[in-house]
Amino acid sequence: MEIEGISFRDFEEFMRREGKRASTPQEFAKVLEEFVEWVNSHQKKAEEVKEAVLRGEEVPLHRMILEFKKAEVALNLLIEIRNRLLEGFQELQRMQV
């Protein structure tokens, strides 16, 4: 089984799946905000599962691992998007006017 890294295509897939399109800066900011909320919801789900395990509730191991991995992948994707945005901003700063 081959494991692929996280790519910007994952964000594009999120936008396509959610029916989002960003043609203005305000729309892009809105889409990015919704994406951050989506990542946050995965983090909260993982936290809820962790709390349930700590309370001693019966939580299937596969569900716990799956929620943790979903949260991890979503966060890594958000970090990668942030890095790309910073690289683009730094490139713009280096441009000669």
PLY file of the C-alpha trace (Angstrom):
ply
format ascii 1.0
element vertex 97
property float x
property float y
property float z
element edge 96
property int vertex1
property int vertex2
end_header
0.00 0.00 0.00
1.44 3.33 -1.05
0.95 6.31 1.21
0.91 9.67 -0.51
1.78 12.99 1.05
-0.67 15.79 1.53
-0.99 18.02 -1.48
-2.71 21.22 -2.42
-5.02 19.07 -4.55
-6.68 17.97 -1.31
-7.73 21.58 -0.67
-8.93 21.86 -4.27
-10.91 18.64 -3.73
-12.48 20.17 -0.60
-13.48 23.25 -2.59
-14.94 21.19 -5.44
-16.79 18.82 -3.09
-18.24 21.72 -1.12
-19.15 23.57 -4.33
-16.91 26.49 -3.41
-15.31 28.89 -5.81
-13.12 31.86 -4.96
-12.87 34.54 -7.62
-12.44 37.55 -5.32
-10.29 38.06 -2.22
-13.40 38.16 -0.04
-14.64 34.85 -1.43
-11.21 33.30 -0.92
-11.17 34.51 2.69
-14.63 33.01 3.22
-13.62 29.66 1.72
-10.47 29.62 3.82
-12.50 30.41 6.93
-14.89 27.54 6.17
-11.94 25.23 5.61
-10.47 26.18 9.00
-13.86 25.46 10.58
-13.90 22.07 8.81
-10.44 21.25 10.21
-11.57 22.44 13.65
-14.59 20.13 13.53
-12.28 17.16 12.90
-10.10 18.23 15.82
-13.18 18.47 18.06
-14.40 15.01 17.01
-11.01 13.54 17.91
-11.09 15.36 21.24
-14.59 13.99 21.96
-13.42 10.44 21.24
-10.37 10.92 23.48
-12.56 12.24 26.31
-14.94 9.29 25.91
-12.03 6.86 26.20
-10.71 8.65 29.29
-14.17 8.45 30.89
-14.07 4.70 30.35
-16.75 4.50 27.69
-16.71 1.66 25.18
-15.16 3.20 22.08
-14.05 0.84 19.31
-10.32 1.05 18.73
-10.74 1.48 14.98
-13.06 4.47 15.48
-10.59 6.12 17.83
-7.68 5.65 15.45
-9.74 6.77 12.48
-10.85 10.00 14.17
-7.29 10.77 15.30
-5.92 10.20 11.80
-8.65 12.31 10.18
-7.81 15.16 12.55
-4.09 14.74 11.89
-4.46 14.75 8.11
-6.81 17.75 8.19
-4.39 19.71 10.38
-1.42 18.78 8.19
-3.34 19.93 5.13
-4.12 23.26 6.80
-0.46 23.70 7.70
0.56 22.95 4.11
-1.92 25.53 2.81
-0.55 28.07 5.27
2.98 27.32 4.09
1.97 27.77 0.45
0.27 31.06 1.20
3.35 32.30 3.06
5.62 31.24 0.20
3.43 33.15 -2.24
3.44 36.24 -0.02
7.22 36.10 0.37
7.61 35.75 -3.39
5.49 38.85 -3.89
7.65 40.74 -1.39
10.80 39.80 -3.32
9.42 41.14 -6.61
11.04 44.28 -7.99
8.62 47.12 -8.64
0 1
1 2
2 3
3 4
4 5
5 6
6 7
7 8
8 9
9 10
10 11
11 12
12 13
13 14
14 15
15 16
16 17
17 18
18 19
19 20
20 21
21 22
22 23
23 24
24 25
25 26
26 27
27 28
28 29
29 30
30 31
31 32
32 33
33 34
34 35
35 36
36 37
37 38
38 39
39 40
40 41
41 42
42 43
43 44
44 45
45 46
46 47
47 48
48 49
49 50
50 51
51 52
52 53
53 54
54 55
55 56
56 57
57 58
58 59
59 60
60 61
61 62
62 63
63 64
64 65
65 66
66 67
67 68
68 69
69 70
70 71
71 72
72 73
73 74
74 75
75 76
76 77
77 78
78 79
79 80
80 81
81 82
82 83
83 84
84 85
85 86
86 87
87 88
88 89
89 90
90 91
91 92
92 93
93 94
94 95
95 96
